[in-house]
């Protein structure tokens, strides 16, 4: 991933280096207690409802080779929204940044990519396994609905990074495909 940047900071802080943000994409975002944020990382997915209103819900991000993935039951509102309009936003607070990531969600059906995503979730403590073109497990988030769960890949086009550690700063990145 390469990107162009625009410094958004109004207080004289330098732009945040893209390399620091790109490294964040290649770092696991574990939701276990004590893993980040105030006590853990929570990623928030925003999609567009049929009436144009936003829909926001927490998701578990699986990072595979610097690409973020998440799951959804096929009947869940987020999956239905993505099927109608794949534009979405993922927001997460990590150690050095608050990130807002704009992009498109695409359903993953490739067996090798599904296995990689399942292995990543397994490392995080969720015993997911590939069944057909989706994932299943003994449990999932209470709002996920019954298995199977589809996997989605986030293709990033814009990232806003707000520094939460020195030298702070605020930078917008346009990501090249």
Backbone torsions as a table, in degrees:
resi	resn	phi	psi	omega
1	UNK	NA	127.7	173.0
2	UNK	-120.3	156.1	-176.0
3	UNK	-150.8	154.4	168.0
4	UNK	-100.8	154.5	-174.3
5	UNK	-129.1	158.2	174.3
6	UNK	-137.6	123.8	178.8
7	UNK	-73.1	123.2	179.8
8	UNK	-104.0	-2.5	-174.5
9	UNK	-71.8	129.5	-179.6
10	UNK	-98.3	8.0	-175.2
11	UNK	-119.3	13.0	175.2
12	UNK	91.6	3.7	177.2
13	UNK	-71.1	147.7	178.6
14	UNK	-70.7	161.9	175.3
15	UNK	-62.4	149.1	175.1
16	UNK	-74.4	136.7	-179.3
17	UNK	-72.5	131.6	178.8
18	UNK	-56.6	-36.7	-178.9
19	UNK	-58.2	-38.1	177.5
20	UNK	-64.9	-41.4	-179.5
21	UNK	-71.3	-43.5	178.6
22	UNK	-59.7	-37.8	176.3
23	UNK	-62.5	-36.0	178.4
24	UNK	-62.2	-34.6	178.6
25	UNK	-66.9	-25.8	-178.5
26	UNK	-96.2	11.1	179.8
27	UNK	-107.9	136.9	179.2
28	UNK	-61.5	139.5	176.9
29	UNK	-112.2	84.3	-176.5
30	UNK	-81.0	139.1	179.1
31	UNK	-98.8	9.2	179.5
32	UNK	-66.5	145.2	176.9
33	UNK	-53.4	139.4	178.7
34	UNK	81.8	6.0	-174.6
35	UNK	-92.3	-10.9	179.8
36	UNK	165.5	-167.8	-178.4
37	UNK	52.6	-148.9	174.0
38	UNK	-65.7	-38.5	175.7
39	UNK	-143.1	-24.0	178.5
40	UNK	-158.7	165.1	177.2
41	UNK	-85.8	135.6	170.1
42	UNK	-128.8	123.5	176.6
43	UNK	-96.8	138.1	-179.0
44	UNK	-116.0	124.7	178.3
45	UNK	-100.6	127.3	175.0
46	UNK	-111.6	127.0	175.4
47	UNK	-124.3	179.8	-176.0
48	UNK	-112.8	119.4	177.2
49	UNK	-68.6	162.7	179.3
50	UNK	-56.3	-30.7	179.6
51	UNK	-86.4	5.1	179.0
52	UNK	91.2	-8.8	179.0
53	UNK	-73.7	152.0	177.7
54	UNK	-75.5	151.9	173.7
55	UNK	-127.9	123.5	-177.2
56	UNK	-123.6	134.1	-179.6
57	UNK	-151.3	147.2	176.3
58	UNK	-71.2	143.6	176.7
59	UNK	-138.8	155.8	172.5
60	UNK	-92.9	123.5	-179.0
61	UNK	-92.2	130.1	171.6
62	UNK	-108.6	117.5	-178.9
63	UNK	-94.6	121.0	177.7
64	UNK	-128.1	113.6	179.2
65	UNK	53.3	41.0	177.5
66	UNK	79.2	7.3	178.4
67	UNK	-113.6	132.3	-179.0
68	UNK	-88.7	139.6	177.4
69	UNK	-129.2	155.4	173.4
70	UNK	-148.2	170.7	-177.7
71	UNK	-121.9	162.4	174.9
72	UNK	-159.8	141.4	169.1
73	UNK	-66.3	144.2	-176.1
74	UNK	-60.9	-26.0	-179.5
75	UNK	-91.3	-6.4	-178.4
76	UNK	-66.9	150.3	-179.6
77	UNK	-54.3	-43.4	-177.3
78	UNK	-62.8	-39.5	179.2
79	UNK	-67.3	-41.3	178.6
80	UNK	-66.4	-38.3	176.8
81	UNK	-63.9	-44.5	-179.1
82	UNK	-64.5	-37.4	178.3
83	UNK	-61.7	-35.2	-179.6
84	UNK	-83.2	-33.2	-177.6
85	UNK	-155.8	105.8	-173.6
86	UNK	-73.7	-4.9	177.6
87	UNK	-65.0	136.8	-179.4
88	UNK	-157.9	171.7	178.2
89	UNK	-134.9	137.8	171.5
90	UNK	-119.1	130.3	177.9
91	UNK	-121.5	139.4	179.5
92	UNK	-155.3	142.4	172.6
93	UNK	-97.3	120.6	175.3
94	UNK	-115.0	-175.9	-171.9
95	UNK	-56.9	-47.2	-174.2
96	UNK	-101.0	-12.4	-173.8
97	UNK	-144.7	155.5	157.6
98	UNK	-99.8	122.3	-177.6
99	UNK	-110.3	135.2	169.5
100	UNK	-121.1	119.3	-170.9
101	UNK	-118.8	115.9	178.0
102	UNK	-98.7	139.4	179.3
103	UNK	-174.7	-154.0	-179.0
104	UNK	-130.8	138.5	177.0
105	UNK	-98.5	133.4	179.1
106	UNK	-126.9	132.3	179.2
107	UNK	-67.8	135.8	179.4
108	UNK	-97.7	128.4	175.1
109	UNK	-126.6	-7.2	179.3
110	UNK	-64.9	123.5	-176.5
111	UNK	-57.6	-39.9	-178.8
112	UNK	-66.6	-43.2	179.0
113	UNK	-66.6	-40.2	176.8
114	UNK	-60.4	-42.5	178.7
115	UNK	-62.3	-42.4	178.8
116	UNK	-62.1	-42.1	178.3
117	UNK	-65.3	-44.6	178.4
118	UNK	-60.3	-42.5	178.4
119	UNK	-61.9	-39.4	178.2
120	UNK	-64.3	-47.4	177.9
121	UNK	-60.8	-36.5	177.0
122	UNK	-60.4	-42.2	177.4
123	UNK	-59.2	-32.7	179.9
124	UNK	-80.8	-5.4	178.8
125	UNK	101.5	3.4	176.1
126	UNK	-101.4	115.5	-173.8
127	UNK	-78.3	60.6	-178.6
128	UNK	-77.2	146.8	173.3
129	UNK	-140.3	154.3	-179.1
130	UNK	-82.0	129.8	172.4
131	UNK	-133.5	112.1	-176.5
132	UNK	65.8	-123.8	-179.1
133	UNK	-109.7	31.3	-177.9
134	UNK	-151.4	-176.9	177.1
135	UNK	-112.1	153.8	172.0
136	UNK	-140.6	162.8	178.9
137	UNK	-166.3	171.2	178.4
138	UNK	-66.2	-27.4	-177.1
139	UNK	-152.5	166.5	173.7
140	UNK	-156.5	-174.3	177.7
141	UNK	-59.0	146.0	-177.9
142	UNK	-56.5	-26.7	-178.2
143	UNK	-95.1	3.4	-174.7
144	UNK	-75.1	-19.4	-174.7
145	UNK	79.2	177.6	-176.6
146	UNK	-74.0	157.1	176.0
147	UNK	-68.1	161.6	5.1
148	UNK	-81.5	162.8	177.4
149	UNK	-115.8	129.3	177.1
150	UNK	-75.3	151.7	177.2
151	UNK	-107.7	137.9	178.9
152	UNK	-123.3	140.3	175.4
153	UNK	-102.0	135.1	177.2
154	UNK	-96.0	117.3	173.5
155	UNK	-95.8	115.5	-171.5
156	UNK	-86.0	138.3	171.5
157	UNK	-124.3	-27.6	178.2
158	UNK	-140.4	137.8	178.2
159	UNK	-130.4	131.9	170.5
160	UNK	-108.5	122.7	178.4
161	UNK	-115.9	122.4	176.4
162	UNK	-111.0	116.1	-176.8
163	UNK	-67.5	131.3	177.8
164	UNK	-110.5	-0.1	174.3
165	UNK	-132.9	163.5	-179.9
166	UNK	-61.0	138.9	11.5
167	UNK	-90.2	19.0	-179.7
168	UNK	61.5	-138.2	-179.8
169	UNK	100.1	170.1	178.0
170	UNK	-147.7	122.9	-175.6
171	UNK	-138.1	140.0	174.3
172	UNK	-104.3	134.8	179.1
173	UNK	-121.2	130.6	171.0
174	UNK	-98.9	118.8	-172.3
175	UNK	-93.5	130.6	177.9
176	UNK	-77.2	139.5	-179.5
177	UNK	-68.6	NA	NA
